[in-house]
Amino acid sequence: MKRMNIWVLTNEYEGNIIGGLGIAATQIARSISPLGNQVTVICHKKSSGVTVEYENQVRVIRFPFSSAYFTKKQLFRAGPIARWLQNNKIGTPDLIHVHSLQCVQLAKHLKRKFQVPVVYTCHSLISRKSLRLKSRISRIRQRKLIRLSDGITVPSAWQKMQLQRFYPDLKKPVQVIHHGTILPKDPGTRKYNRRLLFVGRLHPVKGLKELLGAIALLKNKYKVVKLDIVGNGSKKYKSKLAAYVNRLGIHRNVNWLGKLKPEEVRKLYPSYSAVVVPSKSESFGLVALEVMASGTPLVATRRGGLASFVNPNNAEIIRRVEPAGIARSIGKVWNNPGAAAEKVNRAKHTASRFDWQSSAEKYVKFFEKIRSAPRSK
């Protein structure tokens, strides 16, 4: 394969990761570079001054989140960033890989300037049902990015189906490339306790409210039940959840850990009797895959992309996202540790098939395909 100079545009990257998008953007870039490609990541930082870092054979350029490089609507400013790249002789890309909607103007500018293709990795689709202004703005940005791109990757077959349903006239190539995970060298010792963990964005689609309802039911059956929650969300929704916890009388059973770094979260998994992923929809479900790799029992739905790798043989399945159903699935793990251990072993085998290096090889092949094809106007 011919060596490529790939520019990655992302709002999230190592050092500023919010969720699965940031983990994927980081691991894909790091895994593509050793395959003989030059990778330059363009992302943002909170502190002042542009910085250039070299780590794991990847050049990372971080622009300060200020008026000079970002709009008030949190878009990357194309003109100032492009001028900085030119003045500092960063070079010319062969392909632009976009992860974040905030990069749409910059991607359009760089595509026109260098006459190179754009590949968009669509991590999730913005719901058309939401009436919130922020969602409508994001939906407009996503539509522009989909039209701008020459090829699109998605993390699951379900996400591809949804993309084609939302955009039935879409003619450009769409490739399914699963995410990977990092297999722990020392997974630690499993804890047989009544502690549960939730990791994810605090949003209604994640099923956290229903999980809290399940904790109230489990509390009446078991002496000690604890739920630790890792993640962040809007102040309004967090307030609603806190009020719900108080109404259920489970404030002593719930511990809010807030936002943690991905490596910190991975170290947490073995400390719990199970990790619960009660999502109503997932484009892939990276947390679930990480849990399976860690050797910790997984209690999860099979909604959306989760069905790509979660099944009754390697996880305890939540059939319905409602308190009683979630509590029942958690109880099965606690009441039958032998069966849970068998599922854990099969889960680790499943996770071993999802590695970032294999994903990176598929990305490179797709990039080569897009480079050699006629480009969209």
DAKA-V917380 format. One record per helix or strand. SS is the DSSP state (~ for helix, > for strand). FROM is the first residue (numbers start at 1). TO is the last residue. If there is no record, write none. Layout:
ss=SS from=FROM to=TO
ss=SS from=FROM to=TO
This chain:
ss=> from=5 to=9
ss=> from=13 to=13
ss=> from=16 to=16
ss=~ from=20 to=33
ss=> from=38 to=45
ss=> from=51 to=55
ss=> from=58 to=64
ss=> from=70 to=70
ss=> from=76 to=76
ss=~ from=78 to=87
ss=> from=95 to=98
ss=~ from=101 to=114
ss=> from=117 to=122
ss=~ from=133 to=148
ss=> from=151 to=154
ss=~ from=157 to=166
ss=> from=173 to=176
ss=> from=195 to=199
ss=> from=202 to=202
ss=~ from=204 to=206
ss=~ from=208 to=219
ss=> from=226 to=230
ss=> from=233 to=233
ss=~ from=235 to=248
ss=> from=254 to=258
ss=~ from=262 to=271
ss=> from=274 to=277
ss=~ from=286 to=294
ss=> from=298 to=300
ss=~ from=304 to=308
ss=> from=316 to=317
ss=~ from=323 to=335
ss=~ from=337 to=351
ss=~ from=356 to=372
